[in-house]
Amino acid sequence: MMEAAVIGITGVMLALQIKHTKPEYAVYLSVATGVLLLLMAAQRLEIVLESVRRIQDSISIQAAYIQVLLKMIGITYISEFAADICRDAGYAAIAGQIGIFAKLSILAISMPIVTALLDTVQSFLGG
């Protein structure tokens, strides 16, 4: 975590210094810092995936549910990353649209699980 914090703070400090003379380079530096942090986070994601696999093996959750969960996490992370870059560049409206698209994407991929849940509830109720 300390590495990520140092990289983030260093990127911000450099971008602030460059912003007054070359604002477009400040945005590029911000994107580069974000990509570097994204790659660092991807390494941590491997640990999470291994833990999810162990949980799946121990309580026998269907693989489809785990895949949907991982897709949701991926959509959330990528959309936040892209929206933050847009906000930093001054395009808040586009950042908002990315957020809306991400929410609709999560809703779309989760519909089979919601349908299965409703079927289960209906079968318990005797329908």
C-alpha positions as CSV (number, residue, x, y, z in Angstrom):
1,M,0.0,0.0,0.0
2,M,2.9,2.3,0.8
3,E,4.2,1.9,-2.8
4,A,0.9,2.8,-4.3
5,A,0.5,5.8,-2.0
6,V,4.0,7.0,-2.9
7,I,3.5,6.5,-6.6
8,G,0.1,8.3,-6.5
9,I,1.4,11.2,-4.5
10,T,4.5,11.6,-6.7
11,G,2.3,11.5,-9.8
12,V,0.0,14.2,-8.4
13,M,2.9,16.4,-7.3
14,L,4.6,16.1,-10.7
15,A,1.3,16.8,-12.5
16,L,0.7,19.9,-10.4
17,Q,4.1,21.2,-11.3
18,I,3.7,20.6,-15.0
19,K,0.0,21.8,-15.1
20,H,0.9,25.5,-15.2
21,T,3.3,25.2,-18.2
22,K,1.9,22.2,-20.2
23,P,-1.6,21.2,-19.0
24,E,-1.9,18.4,-21.6
25,Y,1.3,16.7,-20.2
26,A,-0.2,16.9,-16.7
27,V,-3.2,14.8,-18.0
28,Y,-0.8,12.3,-19.7
29,L,1.2,12.0,-16.4
30,S,-2.0,11.5,-14.5
31,V,-3.1,8.7,-16.9
32,A,0.3,7.1,-16.8
33,T,0.3,7.1,-13.0
34,G,-3.2,5.6,-13.0
35,V,-2.2,2.8,-15.4
36,L,0.8,2.0,-13.2
37,L,-1.5,1.8,-10.1
38,L,-3.9,-0.3,-12.1
39,L,-1.2,-2.8,-12.9
40,M,-0.2,-2.9,-9.3
41,A,-3.9,-3.6,-8.3
42,A,-4.0,-6.4,-10.9
43,Q,-1.3,-8.2,-9.0
44,R,-3.4,-8.0,-5.8
45,L,-6.4,-9.2,-7.7
46,E,-4.7,-12.6,-8.2
47,I,-4.7,-13.1,-4.4
48,V,-8.4,-12.3,-4.3
49,L,-9.1,-14.7,-7.2
50,E,-7.3,-17.5,-5.4
51,S,-9.3,-16.9,-2.2
52,V,-12.6,-16.9,-4.2
53,R,-11.6,-20.2,-5.8
54,R,-10.9,-21.7,-2.4
55,I,-14.3,-20.5,-1.1
56,Q,-15.9,-21.9,-4.2
57,D,-14.3,-25.3,-3.7
58,S,-15.3,-25.4,0.0
59,I,-18.9,-24.5,-0.3
60,S,-19.6,-25.6,-3.9
61,I,-20.9,-22.4,-5.4
62,Q,-21.7,-22.6,-9.1
63,A,-18.9,-21.3,-11.3
64,A,-21.3,-19.1,-13.2
65,Y,-22.1,-17.1,-10.0
66,I,-18.4,-16.6,-9.3
67,Q,-17.8,-15.5,-12.9
68,V,-20.6,-12.9,-12.7
69,L,-19.2,-11.6,-9.4
70,L,-15.7,-11.2,-11.0
71,K,-17.2,-9.5,-14.0
72,M,-19.0,-7.1,-11.7
73,I,-15.8,-6.3,-9.9
74,G,-14.0,-5.8,-13.2
75,I,-16.6,-3.5,-14.6
76,T,-16.6,-1.4,-11.4
77,Y,-12.9,-1.0,-11.3
78,I,-12.5,-0.2,-15.0
79,S,-15.4,2.2,-15.0
80,E,-14.1,4.1,-11.9
81,F,-10.7,4.3,-13.4
82,A,-12.0,5.7,-16.7
83,A,-14.4,8.1,-15.0
84,D,-11.7,9.4,-12.7
85,I,-9.4,10.1,-15.7
86,C,-12.3,11.9,-17.5
87,R,-13.0,14.0,-14.3
88,D,-9.3,14.9,-14.0
89,A,-9.3,16.0,-17.6
90,G,-12.3,18.2,-17.0
91,Y,-14.9,16.1,-18.7
92,A,-17.3,15.4,-15.8
93,A,-20.3,14.7,-18.1
94,I,-18.5,11.9,-19.9
95,A,-17.4,10.5,-16.5
96,G,-21.1,10.4,-15.5
97,Q,-22.0,8.6,-18.7
98,I,-19.3,6.0,-18.0
99,G,-20.8,5.5,-14.6
100,I,-24.3,5.1,-15.9
101,F,-23.1,2.6,-18.6
102,A,-21.2,0.6,-15.9
103,K,-24.3,0.4,-13.7
104,L,-26.4,-0.8,-16.6
105,S,-23.8,-3.3,-17.6
106,I,-23.7,-4.7,-14.0
107,L,-27.5,-4.9,-14.1
108,A,-27.5,-6.7,-17.4
109,I,-24.9,-9.4,-16.4
110,S,-26.6,-9.9,-13.0
111,M,-30.1,-10.6,-14.5
112,P,-29.6,-14.4,-14.8
113,I,-28.8,-14.5,-11.1
114,V,-31.8,-12.4,-10.2
115,T,-34.0,-14.6,-12.3
116,A,-32.6,-17.8,-10.6
117,L,-33.2,-16.2,-7.2
118,L,-36.8,-15.3,-8.1
119,D,-37.3,-18.9,-9.4
120,T,-35.9,-20.3,-6.1
121,V,-38.2,-18.0,-4.0
122,Q,-41.2,-19.0,-6.2
123,S,-40.4,-22.7,-5.7
124,F,-40.2,-22.2,-1.9
125,L,-43.6,-20.4,-1.9
126,G,-45.1,-23.4,-3.8
127,G,-45.6,-21.7,-7.1
